[in-house]
């Protein structure tokens, strides 16, 4: 048994870590605060705030800036996170593309670049290409990059760092993606499911001006695949195997086609971007009238829907209705306060998309369940998943800042 003095020391250090994280997260949310503001918002004593801020200033983690006027006219020095000096890389991996963002630890976005994979790419080639471009971008960053966050599609097992599989992608079963990326970086790498990363970003976005973070949010990825990240009681809901939220693999047709996950009639087989393109191409090949060619691009599809091309609108409506059915299941199972939907599908026509989703929900859910429910498309300018991939790394830094920069 540990001595009481040792246990007391451990508990004291843990409490200090909690207090530091609390202050950093308040500064991330509020931007510029006085010491008095931080004491009021955190509930910590003034002396504790002073000690923490002094530590942070010594490490150049925060800077003093400007003069703030309090409610009684008292003037005080503002404090903000030194996001220009300390930054992270965020990487969003998709089936046919990837993006890299430079994010300050104050959540400020500095740069975002987007890349496409070749049509045929192996898991090892994909990881190598991502690492090469990430290291190139990192070498050009002004300031110090402390960590890398990576958001990946498909079920990801956080406990062993492996991507379990990725639908519509051969050779991506049990990919040791965390270790493969980490071995070429001398800073920590954190990998997260893409929907979870999006949920983290949306939680911050929706509550950046609130005293309390919203506790129950679902972020739905509706793109090349379908999934959701769940914020329950203010925390990510992961599940025992880290795969909570895989709504794309919930069956909506028990006699439907077999999915890569082993189930039949999975939601993702009826309403992803891949399904939408496949269904449209099949009808084009059958000679049906449309302004689209068989090799149409995403932007061409978007234009066709905007111009009310009948074939494009019919197929888009169908996949949106199927997604709405999936969201009905989310509402009945999770009972969130907000559902935010992002990625490629809603961006084709946001007004039509949200109208179909809300109509489907209202037809299939009791009014008492949906009348106070907020359903909307993502409003994060530079992609919730991409921003969230960086925020995942920032959150880890805030938990133990001096493990990343030293005192």
SVG drawing of the C-alpha trace seen along z (x, -y; Angstrom):
<svg xmlns="http://www.w3.org/2000/svg" viewBox="-47 -52 58 64">
<polyline fill="none" stroke="black" stroke-width="0.4" points="0.0,0.0 1.2,-3.5 2.0,-5.8 -0.6,-8.5 2.0,-11.2 2.6,-9.7 -1.1,-9.3 -1.6,-13.0 1.1,-14.1 -0.4,-12.1 -3.8,-13.5 -2.5,-17.1 -0.7,-16.8 -3.8,-15.3 -5.9,-18.2 -3.3,-20.7 -3.6,-19.0 -7.4,-19.3 -7.2,-23.0 -4.7,-23.7 -6.9,-22.0 -9.9,-23.9 -8.2,-27.2 -6.8,-26.4 -10.2,-25.2 -11.9,-28.4 -9.3,-30.5 -9.9,-28.4 -13.6,-29.1 -13.5,-32.7 -10.4,-33.9 -9.3,-36.9 -10.0,-36.8 -8.8,-38.6 -7.6,-36.7 -10.8,-37.7 -12.9,-36.3 -11.1,-33.0 -11.6,-32.8 -15.3,-33.6 -15.8,-31.1 -13.8,-28.3 -14.8,-28.7 -11.1,-28.5 -9.5,-30.8 -7.7,-33.9 -4.4,-32.6 -4.8,-29.4 -5.5,-31.3 -2.4,-33.5 -0.1,-30.5 -1.4,-28.7 -1.2,-31.8 2.4,-32.5 3.3,-28.9 1.8,-29.4 3.5,-32.7 6.8,-31.3 6.3,-28.5 5.1,-31.0 1.8,-29.1 -0.2,-32.3 0.5,-35.9 -0.8,-39.1 -2.6,-41.4 -4.6,-44.6 -6.6,-46.0 -10.1,-44.7 -12.8,-46.7 -14.8,-44.7 -18.4,-45.1 -17.5,-47.6 -15.2,-49.6 -12.0,-47.9 -9.3,-47.6 -7.3,-44.4 -4.7,-42.8 -6.1,-40.3 -4.8,-36.8 -5.0,-34.6 -3.4,-31.4 -0.3,-31.8 -1.7,-30.1 0.8,-31.7 3.6,-29.9 2.1,-26.5 0.2,-24.7 -1.0,-21.2 -1.6,-19.5 -5.0,-18.0 -5.4,-15.4 -8.7,-14.2 -8.5,-10.9 -11.3,-10.0 -11.5,-7.1 -10.5,-9.1 -8.9,-12.2 -7.3,-13.7 -6.9,-17.2 -4.3,-18.8 -5.0,-21.7 -2.7,-23.9 -4.5,-24.8 -3.3,-26.9 -3.9,-25.5 -6.4,-28.3 -8.5,-26.7 -7.4,-29.4 -7.2,-28.0 -4.0,-29.1 -3.9,-26.9 -5.8,-24.1 -4.7,-22.0 -6.6,-19.4 -5.3,-16.4 -6.7,-13.6 -5.5,-10.0 -4.9,-8.2 -7.7,-5.8 -5.8,-2.7 -3.9,-3.1 -2.8,-0.6 -3.1,-1.3 0.7,-1.6 1.0,-4.0 -1.9,-6.1 -0.2,-6.4 3.2,-7.2 1.7,-10.0 -0.1,-11.5 3.0,-11.5 5.2,-13.1 2.8,-16.0 2.2,-16.4 5.9,-16.6 6.3,-19.1 3.6,-21.3 5.0,-21.0 8.4,-22.2 6.8,-25.4 4.8,-26.2 5.8,-29.3 5.9,-28.4 6.2,-24.9 4.0,-22.0 3.3,-20.0 1.2,-17.1 -0.7,-15.6 -4.4,-14.6 -5.8,-12.2 -9.4,-11.5 -10.1,-8.3 -13.3,-6.8 -14.7,-3.4 -14.6,-1.6 -11.4,-2.6 -10.3,-0.7 -8.6,-3.3 -7.3,-0.7 -4.9,0.9 -4.6,-1.9 -6.1,0.1 -8.5,-0.8 -10.8,2.3 -12.0,1.9 -13.1,-0.8 -16.1,0.0 -15.6,-0.3 -11.8,0.0 -9.9,3.2 -6.8,4.0 -7.8,1.7 -8.6,4.4 -6.8,4.1 -4.5,1.4 -2.1,0.4 -2.6,-3.3 -1.5,-4.8 1.9,-3.1 2.5,-3.6 2.0,-7.3 3.7,-7.7 7.0,-6.1 7.9,-8.9 7.1,-11.7 9.0,-12.8 5.8,-14.4 2.7,-12.6 0.1,-11.4 -3.5,-10.9 -6.0,-9.0 -9.7,-9.3 -12.8,-8.1 -13.9,-10.9 -17.4,-11.2 -16.0,-11.6 -13.7,-14.4 -16.6,-16.1 -18.6,-15.9 -15.9,-17.5 -15.7,-20.4 -19.4,-20.9 -19.6,-20.8 -17.1,-23.7 -18.8,-25.6 -22.3,-25.4 -21.1,-26.5 -18.3,-28.9 -20.4,-31.7 -22.1,-29.7 -21.1,-29.1 -21.7,-25.4 -20.9,-23.0 -24.0,-21.4 -24.2,-17.9 -26.0,-15.8 -25.0,-16.3 -24.9,-13.8 -22.7,-14.7 -23.7,-12.7 -21.1,-12.1 -23.0,-11.8 -20.3,-11.4 -18.5,-8.5 -19.6,-6.6 -22.2,-7.1 -21.4,-7.3 -22.0,-9.5 -20.1,-10.9 -22.0,-11.1 -21.5,-13.6 -23.3,-12.3 -23.2,-14.3 -20.5,-16.5 -18.2,-13.5 -17.6,-11.4 -19.4,-8.1 -17.0,-5.4 -18.4,-2.1 -16.4,0.9 -14.6,1.5 -14.4,-2.2 -17.0,-1.7 -20.1,-3.4 -21.9,-5.5 -21.5,-3.2 -25.0,-4.0 -24.0,-3.2 -23.9,0.4 -27.3,0.5 -29.7,2.6 -32.7,0.9 -33.5,4.1 -32.9,7.4 -33.0,9.1 -30.8,6.5 -27.4,7.0 -24.5,8.2 -22.2,5.4 -18.5,5.6 -19.2,5.5 -21.1,8.8 -24.6,7.4 -27.3,7.2 -29.1,4.1 -26.9,1.6 -27.9,-2.1 -24.6,-3.0 -25.6,-0.7 -28.6,-2.9 -27.6,-6.5 -23.9,-7.3 -22.3,-9.4 -21.0,-6.2 -24.6,-4.8 -25.9,-8.1 -23.3,-8.1 -23.8,-4.4 -27.6,-4.7 -27.3,-7.7 -24.8,-6.0 -27.0,-2.9 -29.9,-5.0 -27.7,-6.8 -26.5,-3.5 -30.1,-2.5 -30.6,-5.5 -32.6,-7.7 -32.6,-11.5 -30.3,-13.7 -27.7,-16.5 -25.1,-14.3 -22.5,-12.1 -21.5,-8.7 -18.2,-10.1 -19.8,-13.1 -17.9,-14.9 -19.2,-16.0 -19.5,-19.6 -21.4,-18.5 -23.8,-16.6 -24.3,-19.6 -25.0,-21.8 -27.5,-19.2 -29.4,-19.2 -29.4,-23.0 -30.8,-23.1 -33.6,-20.6 -32.4,-17.8 -35.2,-15.2 -33.0,-12.2 -30.4,-13.8 -33.1,-15.2 -35.0,-11.9 -31.9,-10.0 -30.7,-12.7 -34.2,-12.7 -34.1,-8.9 -30.7,-8.8 -31.8,-11.7 -34.9,-9.9 -33.0,-6.8 -30.6,-8.9 -33.6,-10.4 -34.7,-6.9 -31.3,-6.3 -31.6,-9.6 -35.0,-8.5 -33.2,-5.5 -30.6,-7.8 -33.4,-9.9 -35.2,-6.9 -32.0,-5.3 -30.0,-8.3 -32.5,-11.2 -30.0,-14.0 -30.6,-17.7 -29.0,-18.6 -28.2,-16.6 -25.7,-18.2 -25.1,-16.7 -22.0,-17.3 -19.8,-16.2 -20.6,-15.7 -24.3,-14.8 -25.7,-18.0 -23.4,-20.2 -25.0,-19.2 -28.1,-21.3 -28.4,-22.2 -31.9,-23.6 -33.3,-20.5 -31.3,-18.2 -32.5,-19.5 -36.1,-19.8 -36.1,-16.1 -34.5,-15.0 -36.8,-17.0 -39.9,-15.9 -38.8,-12.2 -38.2,-12.6 -41.6,-14.3 -43.4,-11.6 -41.8,-8.8 -41.2,-10.2 -43.8,-11.4 -44.1,-15.2 -43.0,-15.3 -39.7,-13.7 -38.8,-16.1 -40.5,-19.5 -37.6,-20.7 -34.9,-18.8 -32.4,-20.9 -31.6,-19.3 -29.3,-21.3 -26.4,-21.0 -22.9,-21.9 -21.9,-25.5 -18.2,-25.0 -16.5,-26.7 -13.5,-24.5 -15.1,-21.0 -16.0,-19.9 -14.0,-16.6 -10.9,-18.4 -11.0,-21.0 -12.0,-18.3 -8.9,-16.3 -6.8,-19.2 -8.9,-19.7 -8.4,-16.1 -4.7,-16.9 -5.3,-20.2 -7.5,-18.6 -4.7,-16.1 -2.3,-19.0 -4.7,-20.9 -4.9,-17.8 -1.2,-17.8 0.4,-20.9 3.8,-20.5 4.2,-17.0 4.3,-18.6 6.3,-21.9 8.0,-21.5 8.0,-24.1"/>
</svg>
